[in-house]
Amino acid sequence: MIPISRPIIEDEEKAAVLAVLGSGQLAHGNRVHEFETRFADLAGAAHAIAVTSGTSSLHLALLAQGIGAGDEVITPAFSFVASADCARFVGARPVFADIEPATFTLDPADIESRITPRTRAILPVHLFGQMCDLEAITAIARAHDLVVIQDACQAHGATFHKQPVGAFGTACFSFYATKNMTTGEGGMIVTNDAGLAERARMLREHGSRRRYVHETLGYNLCMTEFQAAIGLAQLPKLERWNAKRNANAAYLTRGLQAVPGVVPPSIRPGTQHVFHQYTIRIQHRDQVLPFVIEQGIGAGVYYPAPIHRQPSYQRLGYDEHLVESERASREVMSLPVHPSLSQEDLDRVVEAVAAAVQSARSVQVGAA
Ligand SMILES: Cc1ncc(COP(=O)(O)O)c(C=O)c1O
């Protein structure tokens, strides 16, 4: 099976973890500080705060921004559930806006009508490694005095008009095992707001700036030295891995654009996509997918239901109809694009999709 993702762990990562084991400093220490400094540079931000996961980075960023009960946060429904859940963690209400069909990211044209006197923040998601239309989104935020907290959990190294995410305000990253770079589990907030950075650091460590002085209620969401050591070993390779993801994506697109019923992903002009996922639209997705998997291709559906259709949101009474989010959930299929794929693997992916489309058609013709 060609897997949909494969973490790359090389000699540097292994040596770095062993060095931590030998050092006696296992919890939060100098490696975490160094990882924060180097990651802040990559993301173009003044501050970085390392935490336990992408989810905890979003949670802490919202808390540190002072978002809470009674506030509304506008966010896409076509995303991983964590991007909306974090608003609920702090007592705010996620308000869902639709996505642009071409990029699967938050549609600025659908944000404005959802702004109410209670709206405090816009939480766009750079889905599949593709940046949102940050120019339009930050302009709306400025006009309505809203903050922007970016979910960049899938977008390490992505840029918008050559600027990294940090140039557009606070952003949150995940280092989960399948991401473009990993620490196993892990997350990072990056921001140019010194006050927000200080509050996030406090909240991460039991509400304390000084040992055993607890100024606010806080959490224990610190990254370990093991995670930081792996992250430091991965960072210098990210650019090369992202370039390989882009080359793989271009190759897949060249092969797949001729397959009937397939719409390959499009890249927003002026942005650097990092292809966390290579996601096509495909006619009769649910009929084609099993034939793709049967041929040993680890295809997946991200995401089969938009967040507002999840049981935990239906119970809260979310019943809007978001046309493009729902259509994307019915039509998308992600294919392996990760840097470990060989030329032969890429050819197998293209051939498997073409053959699966054929097989699904034959079944339909037979059934007619
Ligand atoms: C868009 C998005 N937001 C948030 C998260 C949460 O990150 P984590 O799994 O590290 O908590 C993820 C990770 O899967 C994600 O893809």
The ligand as an SDF file (V2000), in Angstrom:
LIG
                    3D

 16 16  0  0  0  0  0  0  0  0999 V2000
   -6.7130   22.2020   10.1150 C   0  0  0  0  0  0  0  0  0  0  0  0
   -6.2920   21.6020   11.4350 C   0  0  0  0  0  0  0  0  0  0  0  0
   -6.5600   22.2800   12.5660 N   0  0  0  0  0  0  0  0  0  0  0  0
   -6.1990   21.8010   13.7680 C   0  0  0  0  0  0  0  0  0  0  0  0
   -5.5540   20.5940   13.8990 C   0  0  0  0  0  0  0  0  0  0  0  0
   -5.2280   20.0800   15.2550 C   0  0  0  0  0  0  0  0  0  0  0  0
   -3.8690   19.7560   15.4070 O   0  0  0  0  0  0  0  0  0  0  0  0
   -3.4250   18.5870   16.4050 P   0  0  0  0  0  0  0  0  0  0  0  0
   -3.8440   17.2850   15.8090 O   0  0  0  0  0  0  0  0  0  0  0  0
   -1.9380   18.7280   16.4760 O   0  0  0  0  0  0  0  0  0  0  0  0
   -4.0730   18.8540   17.7060 O   0  0  0  0  0  0  0  0  0  0  0  0
   -5.2420   19.8600   12.7470 C   0  0  0  0  0  0  0  0  0  0  0  0
   -4.5380   18.5710   12.8500 C   0  0  0  0  0  0  0  0  0  0  0  0
   -4.9080   17.5360   12.4810 O   0  0  0  0  0  0  0  0  0  0  0  0
   -5.6480   20.3560   11.4860 C   0  0  0  0  0  0  0  0  0  0  0  0
   -5.4000   19.6610   10.3630 O   0  0  0  0  0  0  0  0  0  0  0  0
  1  2  1  0
  2  3  1  0
  2 15  2  0
  3  4  2  0
  4  5  1  0
  5  6  1  0
  5 12  2  0
  6  7  1  0
  7  8  1  0
  8  9  2  0
  8 10  1  0
  8 11  1  0
 12 13  1  0
 12 15  1  0
 13 14  2  0
 15 16  1  0
M  END
$$$$
